Amino acid sequence: MVSSTQVNFNLQALLEQLSQDELSKFKSLLRTVSLGNEVQKIPQKELATIQVFEKMHRVDLSERAKDELRGITRKERQPLDVEEMLERFKAGTLGGYNENRYRLILKTKFREMWQSWPGDRKEVRVMAERYRMLIPFSNPRMLPGPFSHTVVLHSPAGLGKTTLANKLMLDWTEDNLIQKFKYAFYLSCRELNRLGPCSFAEMVFRDWPEWQDDIPHILAQAQKILFVIDGFDELGAPPGALIQDLCGDWEQQKPVPVLLGSLLKRKMLPKAALLVTTRPSALRDLRFLAEQPIYIRVEGFLEEDRRAYFLRHFGDEDQAMRAFELMRSNAALFQLGSAPAVCWIVCTTLKLQMEKGEDPAPTCLTSTGLFLRFLCSQFPQGAQLQGALRALSHLAAQGLWAQMSVLHGEDLERVGVQESDLRPFLDRDILRQDRVSKGCYSFIHLSFQQFLTALFYALEKEEEEDRDGHAWDIGDVQKMLTREERLRNPDLIQAGRFFFGLANEKRAKELEATFGCQMSPEIKQELLRCDVSRKNGHSMVADLKELLCCLYESQEDELVKEVMAQFKEITLHLNAVDIAPSSFCVKHCRNLQKMSLQVIKETLPENVAASESNAEAERSQDDQDMLPFWTDLCSIFGSNKDLMGLEINNSFLSASLVKILCEQIASDNCHLQRVVHPPRPANLCAFSRGCFATFARLVTCPPLRLPKLVSCSATTQQWADLSLALEANQSLMCVNLSDNELLDEGAKLLYTTLRHPKCFLQRLSLENCHLTEANCKDLAAVLVVSRELTHLCLAKNSLKDTGVKFLCEGLSYPECKLQALVLWNCDITSDGCCSLAKLLQEKSSLSCLDLGLNHIGVTGVKVLCEALSKPLCNLRCLWLWGCSIPPFSCEDLCSALSCNQSLITLDLGQNPLGSSGVKMLFKTLTRPNGTLQTLRLKIDDFNDELHKLLEEIEENNPQLIIDTEKHDPWKKRPSSHDFMI
């Protein structure tokens, strides 16, 4: 055995190459080494050290020790006790900056932080590796620099930003970064927020006082330094404070936000590399500061990560997949599950329920139900923790209102709480002690802090307890639910939903059984006083959406009925998350008369590649998850006899969702009356592959605002479903199928439906449906036999003159009931006008005709004017806007106006009539007793003569309104929309 552990070579440099585990092993082996007599030239102490290195398979270190022994004479050796060396090395008291020692200390520190995740960490490692590869200086596959000096990781709370920052520091200690930094410093804003004014050097090196002599040398090599700034949003600096008084002197005393702002703005150490983590709330300030950063959005667990986590946690595949599908069925909870901590909460809760033989399905219905069950499952019933739970919820509320997720020791003292009071929650990972910032605590996830904040409001207050919480700015329930506060502090939104969720009586009993706490009896009255749904008698979309989410969390039917009874009109913007609360609440909306829906397409997360087939599969799964809620929502069309109006705006619906909708519209109990065409939006939706979009645009049509249905890119089966609905629903009067590609099979189905004796459709729009002159022949047959169709829009289809000729043949039959025909932008010339003129001269039912944006020429205008002059012409509205009508054609128009006694609307807008043409028209209109009520035309030069004529018109024909298109003429196009509704 080695009795003395003094050695004469430089052991310190060798020990710095060992990890913490290797150091312990070295110390243990050193006491057990036995030396033989075979080595006489090497002293026993040195030989023992070399043998230990060899036993540890660190041949590199043993060779270095031998080399030193060969090159050093005995008289130069300064003996050093190995045990003393190990202790000093472990304590970090060996002098100035030493890179190897510094890396070893940080390696130990960040390994501990890396291992602090609750539950299994494999999927966390996979997630970290995925995002680490997006960071330029940590991706080994990326070509060597130059890189952007600043990388910003941003995401909501709990998705892994700090984990990635820790992993990056750990990679640096192990020399695994592609860009070789000599120095790396981790700056926790959570910790820095507590510092007073200091210098930049004091801020960075506050934990390394023995490095004072090395600071100038280190900071002079800025291009070799990496700063990891974690939790930028936790600085709590006032808006604009970070860009004021910037400083480039690392010895000058400044507030911490100014120092960090100077670093980000490149005033301080401009060549240093920066990695910043932040929540979205602080991105605006960062954009003002960071110089050409790379922004990486951290998404947390992807779906495959969550599935793998469940399989690993449960062990049993059947149980794991059942639990996973339950979480997936609640889109809001599934979204929260992208946070690893929430995945752990869900798995822990559901596994315990399954082990007890309980049904976990009700638990996953709402986030409130799940979090309450998790909290209660961590403690035995009858646990005497009322005081501790109240204190924890109080701390959660004060932190949420201050927009802080961290509790400090003084925060606990301020509300009279000791760490021992919180020990039950610390032991169960509900509250966690910060491994970097001593004396700091954080909740397992922001969502659980929000849940506890809601609990603070929901618990019955003790007599001596100040409801508003000491001197802290903790607002009341009404303030928490106001739009202003939610905009200022978005973290309050989920807390408000949890508060509604705690109004459920079953949950109140569960909490009381576990902790002995009682819910406030005033909680439901508080909820009913929350007038977040109405303002000045009108529904507010953002507030309505929030109200529905809140009511859904409660799962209290009577409460929902009472709140929803006030709505007669409702607008819903639905995605996979919103459809469950919407379907739950709308079925209780017994006074509803009009509904507008928009089903929003979900987008793939940033920085996450997905093949088209994978994206399609994901949409298919989302579709399956939506089906029961969509069915529930559509059932209101049959259950509510007052509901007559439906709008489906810019929506993405699969074939199965459209089928359900059509089945409900076809129901005998459905009282929907019309589907109408509102003003055209500026941009139509893009369609996802394999899906079609359903549009409905609603317009005001006194006294009832009624809907239209549009099925875009529809398949033959979808057209069949729609046709069935049109035949079965005798109250449906208006349908808009604009912007569909009406192919042969779909067209045949539609025409067959329109000829059906049970089809009572009155108004139909096939605008921009790729119709041709051949389709007009089938439509003409429809016009002959249809008993109800009075309004038809065929705009933006290339019908040409032949198509118009076919239509006129159908319109000429006495049985035809059509009154309004819209043909703008249909490639019609003077030949088509001749067919129409012939029809108008006979006793036709047609009273409104729109020929806008067709180049009908002088001949076309002439034959139409001749038809208007005939006594049998019943035309009341004629639109000829944008038809390139020249000034001399106004003579024909004047002749027609002089003798026509039926025309009340004439649109000549966007035509180059010139001053002479306008003058002719005005002189004609000065004659009294004219029937024209609306004239639209373009006037390029409004002179005194025209002004005088206009005054004369106003005197002789006061009923006539002349629109001269002075302001935004395109906003009023097409005017034929007025009669289509």
N, C-alpha and C positions, 0 to 999 in steps of 0.2 A: 504493500500500500504506500502511497505517497504521503509522507508526513508533513512535508512543507510544500506550500503552493506558490512560493516565490519564483518568478521567471525573470530572465534578463533581456529578452527581446521585446519588441513593441506589440504587446498583446492587445492593446486597445484597438488598433486598426483592424486586427483580425476579428475581434468580437463584434465590431460594428457591421460585419457582413452577415451576422446571424439574425434570424428572426427571434421573436420572444420565446416561442416553443423550443427553438434550437438552443437558446441560452440556458433554459432550464435543464435541457438534456445534457449540455456540456458540463454544467455544475454537478449534476448527479453522477455522470461517468467519471469525472475527475477524481472522485472519492474512492472509486472502485478499481482503478488501474493498478495492476501489479507489474513491476519491471523485473526482467530477468538480468542475468549477468553478461548477456551477449553484447551489450552496448557499453563501452567503457569511455569513449571519447566525448559523448554527449552527456551533460549533467542531467540528473534524474528529473528535475522539475520541467525542463524544456522538453525532454523526451515524452513525459506523461502528457503534456499539452498536445504534442504532435500525434500521439497515439489516439487521444480522444477525438481529434479531428478526423482521423482515418476511420475510427469506429462509426463516426457519424456520416461517413461517405463524403466528407468534405476534403477531398484530396487536394483541391486548389489551395485551401488554407494551410494544410500540412506542408505542402511544397513551399509556400511563401515563408513559413516559419523556419524550414530547413535552410532556405536561401539566406535569411537574415542571420542565422547562427554561423553560417560559413563566412559571412562578410564582416562580422563584428568581433573584435578582440575582447578578451575577458575584462580588461581594465575599463573598457568603454561601457560595459553593461551596468544599468541601474536597476537593481532588483525591485520588483513590484509585486505585492501580494495579489494573487488571482482573485481570492474571495472579495477583497476590497475593491478590486477593479470591477467585478461583476455588480456589486452593490452600487457603486458610483455610476456605473453605466446605466443601471436600471433607473436610478434616481435622476439621471440627466444632468449631473453636476460636473461634467468634465471640461468646462471652459467655453470658448466661443463657438461660432457656427461650425458645425461639422455636418456635411450633407448626408452621409450615411446614417449618422445617429438621428438626424432630423427625419429622414425618410422612415426609419424604423419606428420612431415614436408615433408619427402620423399613421403608419400602417396599422399599428395596434389600435389606435383611436378609431380609424374609419372602418376597420374590420368589425369592431364592436357595434358601430352605428349601422353598418350593413346587415348585421345579424339581429337587429332590433325589431324586425317585422314580426307581427304575430302570425302564428301558423306556419305553413310550409313556404319556403322562399324560392323554390325552383322557378316558378312562373315569374316571380319578381325579377330574377336574374335574366330570364329570357327577354322580358320587357325592357330591362335596362340595356341589354346588349343591342336590342333592335334600335333604340334611340341613340345609343352611344355611337353607332355607326353613321349617324347623320351629322355628328359633330366633326368638323374637318380635322382638328388636330388629335382626334382619338381614333380615327378610322384607318387601320393599317392598309386597306386597299386603295386609299386615296393617294394620288400622286403627291410627292413632296411639294410643300408650299409654293408661292406664298398664300396664306390663308387670311380670311377676314379676322381682324383683331378682336371683334366682339361677337359672341354668340349668345342669344337670348332664348332660354327655355321658358315657355309660358303655358299655363293651363290652370283650370280651377283647382281648388284645394284637394290634396290627397291623391293625385294621379302619378306621383313619382318624380317630381322635379328635384327635391332634395336627395332622393335616393340616387338619381343620376349624378348630381353634384358630388355626393359621397363616393360613388363609383369612379368618377373621374379622378378624384384625389387619391383613391386607392390605386388606380392605374398608374398615377404618377409615382407613387412610392415604389411600385414594382417595375418602373421604367417601361410601361406598356403603351405610352403615347407615341404616335407617329412623329409629332413635333417634339423635339427634345428640349424641355425646359429645365434649367438648372435649379430654379426656385419655384415653389407653388405655395400660395397662401390662401387659406379658407377663411372668408369673412362672413360671419353669420349676422345678418341685419337684426335678427331677433336679439342678439347679444349687444351689438353695436348701438342699438336704440337706447340703451341704458347708460351709454358713455356721455360725459359732458364734453365741452370743447377740449380738443387735444390736437397734436400735430399728426400728420399722416404717418410719420415713423412710429409715434407712440401708439397709434391705432393698429398698425399692422404687427408690430413687434411687442405688444403689451405682455404676451405670455413668454417672451424670450429675453428677459433683461440682460442675460449674460452675452447677448449679441451686439451690444451697443457699439463696440469698436468696428464691427463688420457692416453696420447699416449703410454707410456711404458706398462701400464697395458693392454691396448687393443691389442697391437702388440704381447705381450707375449702369447696371446691366439690364435695363428694362426689357430689352428684346428677348431676354432669357427668363422672364418672370411670367407666371400664370396666376391671375387672381380669380378665385371662385367666389362670387358675391351671391350668397344664398338668401332668398326671402326678401327681395328688394321691396316688395309691397309692405313689409312689416316695419319699414323705417318710420312710417307715420309722419312724414314731413308735410307741411302745408303745401298746397299747389304753388308751383313756381319757385319754391325755396331752393331746389336743387340746382337751378341755373343762375342763382344770384351769388355775387361775390366769389367767383371761381378763383382757385388758387393753384399756383404751380410750384410753390415752395414746400417741400416735405417737412420742414422744421417749423413752419408757421402754425400757430394755434387757430383752429377753426371748428365750428360745429361739425359733427360727423356727416350729416347730409351734404354739407358743402364739400367736404373732402371726397365723398363718394361721387358727387356730381362732377367734381374736377377730374376724377379718374375716368369717369364714363365719357366726359366731354373731351378727353385727351389733352387737358391742360396739365395734368399730372401724369408723368411717366407715359408719354404718348405712344411708345412702342410696345407696351405691355399687352399681353393677351388677356381677354376678359371672358368669363362665362358667368352669365347672370340668370338667376331663376326668379320668376315673379308670377303672381296671379294676374289675370287680365285687367283688373282695376288699376294697376300701375303702369300699364303699357303706354298710356298717353304721355306720361312724364318721361318714360324711357325713350320714346320716339324723338323727343326734343333733345335728349342728351346723347344717345348712342350714335357713334359715327359709323355709317354703313354696316349695320349689324346683320347677322343671319338670324332670322326668327324661326324657331322650331317649336311647333305646338305639340305638347306631350299629351297623348290620348289615354294613357294608362293601359289597363288590360283590354285587349281586343276580345272578340267573342271566343276565339279559339283558346286564348289565355284563360278566360273564365271557365270554359268547359274543362280544360286540363286541371285547373285549380280544384274544381269540384270533385273530379275523379280522384285526385291525389288525397284530398281531405277525407272523403267518405270511404275510400277503399273499395266499397261495394259499388259496382258499375250501375246496377239498377237504381239503387238509392240515390247515387250521385246524379244520374240523368233525370230522375224524377224531380229532385230538388232544383236542378238547373232549369228544367222546363217551367217549373213554378215561378222561378225568378224571371224567366224570359217572358212569361205571360203578363207580367206587370212591367210595361215599357219604362215607366219612370224609375222603378227599382232596378231594372236591368241597366238603365243608363247610369245610375249611381254605382252599380257593380263594376264599372270600369276602374273604380278606386279599389286597390287590393284590400284595404282595411274593411271596406263594406262587404267584399266577397267573403272575408273571414267571418264577419258578423252573421251573414246569411247562412253560411255553412255551419257555423257553431250552433245557431238557433235551430235550424231545420234538422240537423243530425240528432240533437238532443230530443226533439219532438218525436222523430221516427223511432228512436231507441225506447221511448216511453209508449209507443204504439198509438200516438196521437196523429190526427190528420193535419199535415202542415199547410194544406191549401189555403184555409182562411187567413193564416199568418201572412202570406205573400200578397194578399189582396191589396193592401196599402202599405206604404213605408212606415206610417205611424204604428200600425199593428205589428210589423216586424221588429221595429226598434224597441217597442214596449215589451214584447215577448223576450227579446234578447236581454234587456235590462233585468226583467223579473226572473229569467232563467238562471242568472248568475248568482242569485241569493236564495236561501231557503225561505219558505213562507213564514211570516211572523218575524222577519229580521227587524230588529229595533234600530233602524237607520233613518228615521224620519228627519232628524236634524241634519245628518250628513247629506241626505238627498236634497233637502232644501238649500243647504249651503252650496252644494255643487251646482244646482240649477241657478242659484243666484249668481255665482261666479260665471257660469255660461252666459247668462243674460248680459251681465256688465261687459264681458268681453265682446259679445256680438254687437252690442250697440256702439262700442268703441272701435269696431271692426278689427279686433285683435283676437288671434287664436291662441295666445300664450298667456299664462297666468304666472305672475311673479310672487315672490314671498310677501312683498308689501301689499299685494292685492288680497292675499289671504288674511293678512293682519287687519286690513281695513274692514272686512266683514266679520272679523272675530273667528277665523277658522285656523286650526292648526293642521300641520301635515298629517298628524295621526288621525284626524277626523276624515281625511280623504284616503287613508290607507286601504279600506275595502275596495275602493274604485281603482286605486293604483295596482293592487294585487291582481285585478281582473282585466287589466289593460284598457279599461274604460277611460282612465286618465293616465297619462304617461309622463314620466320624468325625463326632461331633456338631457341627453348624454353629453352635449357640448356645453350648453349654458346651465351651470349648476343653479339650483333653486328655481328653475323654470319648469312649468308644467303645460302640457297641451292635451286636448281631447283626441281620442283615437281617430276621429275624422270630423271635418266641419259639420257634416250632416247630423252627427250625434250632438254636437254643441247646439245646433239649431233645435234639435228635439228637446234637449234639456232646457233651453230658453223657453220653449212653449210650455214645458212643465212648470217653470217658474210662475207663469201667468195662470196656469190651470189649477195649481194646488190651492187649497183653502188656506188663507193667511191666518196666522196666529195673531192674537190680540195685540201683542207687543211688537209685532213685525210691521215695519214700514213697507207698504205695498209697492212704493216706487223705488225702494232700494237705496237707503242711506243718501249719501251726497252724489251718487253716481247718476249720470244722465241715462237712466233707463226709462224709456217712454212707456205709456200705458198701451193697452191692447189696441185702442182706437188709432193711436199714433202709429203703431207697428204696421197696421193694415192700410195706411193711407198711401196713395200713389207717390206723393212727394218723398216720403221716407223710403219707400221701396226703390225709387230711382237713386236716392242718395246712398242707400246702403242695400244693395241687392241681396245680401245674406239674410235679410229679414223676410224675404219672400217665402222660403221653405219653412221658416219658423212659424209664419202665419198659417201655412197649411197644416203643420203639426198641431197647432193650437186647435184648429177645427177637428182634427183627428182625435184629440183627447176629449172631445165632447161626447164620444161614444160611451154608453153606460156600461157595456161589458168590459171595456178597457179600464174604466174607472174602478170597477170591482176587482180586476186583476191587480191593479196597482195597490189598492187598499189591502188586499190579502197578503201581498208580499212585504210592503214597507209600513203598513199602518197609516198611510197618508190618504187624505180624502180630497176629492176634487171640489173646487168651489161650486156651490149651488147656483152661482150667477153666470156660469160659463155660457149657457145657451142664450141667456138674455144679452150677454156681451156680443155673441155672434149675430143675433138678430138686429142689434144696433149698428152693425158694421155695414153702412150703406155704400159698399164699394162697387155695386153693380149698376147704379143708375146715376145720371147727372142731367138735370134739366129735362127729365122725362125721356131721355134717349139712352140706349144701351151703349156702353163704352167697350170696344172690342177687347182692349188689353185687360181692363178690369173684369170684364165678363169671363174671359179665359181663366183668370186667377180665381174668380169666385167659384167656377165649376170645379177646379182642382181642389180648392178648399173643401167644398161640399162633399166631393167624392171621398176625401180622406175621412170624413166623419162617418160615412156609411149609416147615417141616421135618416131613414125615409121621411119621417114627419118633418124634420128640420128642412130637408131638401124641398119638400112640397110647399112649405110655408114661404121659403125664399123665392122659389121659381114661379110662384103664382102670379107675380107682378109682370111677367114677361108676355107680351103679345107678339113681339118681333124679336128675332135672335139671329146673330151672325157668328158662325163658328169657323175658325181656321184650324184645321185638324192635321196632326201628324200622328205618328205611331204612339207618342206619349199622351197626346190630348184626347184621343178618341175614347178611351175608357171613361174618364170623368165626364166627357160630353154626353156619351150614350146613357150613363147612369142618371145624369141630372135632367136631360131633355125629356126623358120619358115621364118625368114628374111635372113637366111644364104644361099643365092642363088648359091654360088659356091661350096657347100659342096659335097664331094665325099665319105668320110668315116666317120662313126659315131660309137662311143663306149659308151655303157650305163651301168651303175650299179645302180640298185634301192636298196637302203639300208634299212634294217629292223630297225624300231624305237624300242628303248628299254624303259621299264618302268622306271620312276624316282626312285632314291634310297629312302629307308625308307618309301615308300608308298606301302602298300599292295594292291594287286589286284587279284581277283580270276581269274581262267582261262576263265570263261565265260565273265567276264567284260573285260579282255584283248582282247578276241576275238571280242567283240562288238566294242571296241575302234578301233581295226584294220579295222573292217568292215566300220566304219564311216570314217576313214582315206581314205579307198579305194574309198568311194563315193565322198569324197572331191577331190580326185586325178583324177577321171574319165574325167572331161572336159579338164583338162590340158594334161592328157595322150593322149586323143583323138587328141588334137591339135598337140601334139608332133609327134604322129605316122602319122599324115596326110602328113608329109614331105616325106614319102616314095612314095607317089603317086604324089606329086606336084613337086619334084625335080628329073629331069630326069638324072642328073649326079650322084646321090647318089646310089652307087653300093655295098657298104660295110657296114655291121651292126654287132656290137658285143654287147652282153648283158651279162655282167660279174657278177657272184656271186650275183644274184638278187632275191628278194622276190616279186613275182607277184601273184596276186589273179587270179581266173578263169576269171573274167570280164576283167582284164587288158590284159591277154593273148589273149582273144577272140578279143579284139580291135586290138591288134598287128597282129594277124593272118589275120583278115579281111583286114588290110591295105597291108600286104604282098601279099594277094590273089588278090589285085586290079589290073586291067588291066594296070594301069599307073605306077605300081611299077617296078623299074628297078634293084632291088637287084639281084645279080647273084649267089653268093655262101655263104654257111655257113660252116665254116671249124673248125677243132680241133687244138687249139694251145697247147703249153706245159701244162701238168697237174699242177695245183696249189698244194701247200703242204697240204692245208686243204680245204675240201669242206664245204659249208654252212650247218648250221642246219636249219631244216624246222619248220615253225610254224604250229600249228595244224589247219587243215581246209584249209591251203594254200599250194601252191607248189612253188618251186623255179625255176626260169628260168635262165640258165647260157648261156653265149656266150663267147668263148675265141678266141681272134683274133691273127693270126700269120702273119709274113711277107712272102708274096708269090709274088715275083717280077713278073710283075710290079705293081700288085694290091694287097693290103692287104684286105682280104675278111673275112666275118663273118660266124659264125655258131650259130645255135639256139639249146638250150637244154631246155627241159621242164621236170623238176624233180617232182616225186611223182604226176604225172598228172592223172586226172580223165578221164573216158571214153569220156566225152564231150570235154575235152581239147585236147585229141588225135584226136577227130573228127574235131575240129577246125584246128589243125595242118595239118591233112590230106587234108582238103579242100584247105588250103593254098598251099600245095605241088602240088596239081592237077591244081590249077588255075594259079600259078605263073610259067611261062615257062622259066624264066630267073634264077630261084633258082637252083643251081647246087650242092651245098655242104651243108649237114645237119649233125650236131653232136648231138646225143641224149644220150650221155654218162651219166652214173650214174642215170638212171631212172629205176624204177621197172616196166618193161614192162609186164603187166599182160595180161591175155588171150584176153579180149575185145580190149585193146589197141593194142596188137600185130596183131590181125586180121585186125583192121582198117589200121594199117601201111602197112601190107603185101598187102592188097587190093589196097592201094594207089600206092605202088611201082609197081604193075602190070598194073596200069592204063596207057593207051596209051598216055595220056597227061602229065604224070610224066616224067620230063627230068632230074631227079636227077642223078648225076654222082658219087658222093662220099657220103658215109653214115657211120657213126660211131655209133655202139650200144654197146660200151664198158661198162662193168659192169652194164648190164641191167637185170640181173637175168635170162638170157636165158638158156635153157636146150637142150638136144639132140632132144626133140620133136619139139622145135621151128626150128631146122635146116631143118626139112623136108619141112616146109612152106617156109623157106628162099631158099631152093634149087629150089622150083617152081618159086620163084621170079627171080632167076638167069637165068632160062631158057628163060623167056619171056621178061625180062627187056632189052630194046634196048639201054639204056644209062649207066647203073650202071657199073662202072669200078673199083671202090675202095670200099672195105668193111672191116670194123674193128669190130671184135667180141671178142676182148681181155677181159680177166677177167670174162668170163662166163664159167660155168662148162659144156662144150659141150661134153667132153669125146670122146672116139673113135667112138661111134655110131653116134654122131652128125657130126663128120668129114666125116664119110662114106656117110651120107645123102648129105652133101655139095658137095662131090666129084661126086656124081651122077648128081647133077645139073650142075656142072662145066664141065662135060664130053660132054654136048650137044654142037654141033657146033654153035648154036645160042647164047651161053653164051659169054658175052663181058668182063667178069671180068678179070682185070689185076693184082690187088693187094689184097691179103688176109692176114689179121692180126689175128693170133690165139695165141698170147702169154698168158701164164697162163690160159690155158683152160683144164687142166687135161688130156692131150693127152699122150699116151704111144706109144710103137713100133707098135701096131696094127693100130693106126691112121696114123702113118707114112707109113705103107704099102699101105693104101688107097690113100694117097697123092702121093706116089712113082708111083703107077700104073697110076694115072692121068698124072703126069709129063712126063712119057715115051711116052704118046700119044701126038698128036698135040693139045695142050691146049693153051688157051689165057693167062693163068696165068703166069706172069713174075716176081712177087714179093711175097715172102712168109715169114712170121715171125712166128716162132715156139718157141720163147724164153720162159724160165721158165717152160718148160714142160720136164718131166723126160722120154725122148724118149729111153734111154738106148743104148747099143751097137748095138742091132738089128735095132733100128730106124735110127741110123746114117748110118749103112751099106746099108739099102734099099734106103735111100735118095741119097747116093753117087752113087749107081748103076743107079738110075734114071738120075742123072746129067751126067753120062757117055754116055747116049743114044743120038743119033743125033737129035731126034725130041724134046728134052727138050729145052724149050725156057726160062727157069728161068734165070733171070738176077741178082736178089737180094735174098739172103737167110740169115735169121737171126736165129742162133742157140745159142743165148747167155743164159747162166745159165741153160744149159741142162744136166749138170753132165757128160760131154763127157770125157772119160779116155784117157790116152796117146796113148794106142795101137789103138784107133779108128782113129788116125791121118793117119795111113797107108791107110785106105779107103778114107779119104779126099784127100790125095796126089794123089791117083789113079784117083779120079774124076777131080781134077784140071789139071792133065796132059792131059786129053783128051777133057775137056769141053771148048767150044769156045764162050759161051754166058754169063757166070757168071762174073759180074763186082763188086759185093759187097758180102762179106762173113763175118758174125759176129760170132766169136767163143768166145767172151768175157765171163768172169766169169766162165770159165771151167777149171778144173785142168789138163791141158795138159802136164805139167811137162817139163823139159828141153829136154827130148828125143822126145816128141811129137812136140815141137816147132822146134827142129833141123830138124826133118823130113820135116815139112812144108816149112821151109826156104830153104832147099836143093832143093825141088821141084820148088820153086819160083825163083831160080837162073837161070832157063832155060829161054832163051829169047823168045820174041814174045807171052807172056802170055796176056790174056784179062783182068785179075783181076785188078781192080783199087783201091779197098779199102778192107783192111783186119784188123779186130779188134780181138785181142787175149790177154790173160793174160800171162805175163812172170814173174816167181818168181825169177829166177836166171839168170840175163843177163851177161853171161861170155864172154871171149875174142873170143871164137869160134863162138858164135851167132853174136857178133859184126862184125866179118869178113864176115860171111854169109850175114848179112844185107847190108854191103857195096857192096857186089857182086850183091845183088838184085837191089840195087839202080842204079848200072851201067847197068845191063841187062834189067831191067824193070822200067825205070824212071817214068812211069805213076802210079806206085803202091804206095799207101800211107798205111803204117802200123801203126796202133794205138795200142800201148802196154799198155794202161790203167794205165799210171803212176799217173794221177791226176784225182781224183773225178770221177770214172767211172760211178757212178749212175746218175750223172747230165746229162749224154748223153743217158739215157734210156727212152723210147724205140726208137731205131734209125729208126724203121719203120715209125715213125711220118713224116720223111722226104718225103716219097712218098705218104702219106695220103693227103698231101696238094698240 
